[in-house]
Every structure is written in structure tokens, then in C-alpha cells.
Amino acid sequence: MFSLHTARNVDTVIFVTALRLDLASHGFVIDAQVLTLSERMVDEVMGMLNIIHREARPIEFHGEEAAAWKRLLPAFAERCRTWKHGRNCEYLAGKMIPLSLEHDEDPLCSCGKGQDVAPEFRKERAWRSAIPYVTRIAIGPLYGVPYAEHVGGFLAQVATNPSKPEKRCQKCGGLGKPKLLVCGGCKGVGYCSAVCQKADWKTHKGTCRK
């Protein structure tokens, strides 16, 4: 549970329920429910707010970050929605998406609230009172990144041998030919061949440090 807030108070709460494979982009997305708070609904979720203040990990907004999140939330909701917008959708009435960029105002329409709530969310007793007010979202990278091979390969290693996962090629996940070549810059990653190392350099150079 993450609470996004300014110096004033909590504005948005994100409940992470799962990490899922996104086949379309060959990457991963965070399956989550978002609770966008407004002054009108504070009394209705007062019990939930006490849990949020006590248990949520706070993330503070700075500058235009709050507005950026409010612009992104409708896109994250559209990315995974299974429900339909109704005739009374606030997006249609206001002719704008998001509905607002202001603090303490909801950027999302009400069509998706309480719809298609993840089973993992429903299992958490402390979260159930928020079900009518949350919208399901899929949070992913804003652009394509070749992380699925690296992360997926590592998870497979841990699943098969959690005590001692094998070291594998940073690019393709191979074991080496016959052994891995270590990056000369950081000494922290290995490659099965010079071809894989060259192909991964554009990604790795941002984190490669001696």
C-alpha cells in the first residue's frame, strides 16, 4: 500500500495486488487498485484512512508530480478495464480527461469504481471497506524496455533453486559458452558472448559503474 501525498495530506492511495506479465509489450505491469481521495468522500472512508496513515508507505509529491500522476491514472485504468463507460460518464459530461489536476479532486470517472476488483484485493479484510471507491489500474513502463528476459529469467532461477540461483547472461539468460564473460566496467554482470554484451550495452550503460 502506497500513499501519494503533498505537504498537506494524502491525495492518492495505490494498493498493489500482483505483478503480471504483459504479453503485448513483452514486459511487466503492476496490477493495482487506486483510491483517489476528495473532500467529499473523506467521511465515507474514515476507517480506511486510519489504516492508510498507519500502514501505507508514504511517497511525497514534488512540483508537477501530482498533476503528472492525475494525467496517468486514466490511462492506467483504460489499459486493463473490462467494464464499459456509461451514458452518465463524467468524462463525457465534462468533455475532459482527467477530470481534474487539482489536489483533493478525483481525476477519474466513476464508471470503473468498484468494478472488476482484483481477487487479491477482496481477500484483504482491512481493504474491503474501500471496494466501492477503488478503480483497477495497470501500472507499467511508459516505453518498451527489455526487462522481461532479465527479470523473468532470474525468477525462474530462484523458483528452481532458491538457495543458489545460477548466474546467467544478462541479455539472453544463457549459462555461457562455456562460461560467462564478466563486464569489464562494473564486474557485476556477465554475458554468454560478446554479441550479447554489445546488444545489451544500450541498456546496461546507464547502471554500469566501476
Secondary structure, DSSP 8 states (H G I E B T S, - for coil): -EEEE-SS-EEEEEEEEEEEEETTTTEEEEEEEEEE--GGGTGGGHHHHHHHHHHSEEEE--TTHHHHHHHHHHHHHHHH--S---TT-HHHHHT-SSS--STTS--S-STTTTSS--HHHHH-GGGGGGGGG-EEEEE--SS--THHHHHHHHHHHHHH-TTS-----TTT----SSS-EE-TTTSS-EESSHHHHHHHHHHHTTT---
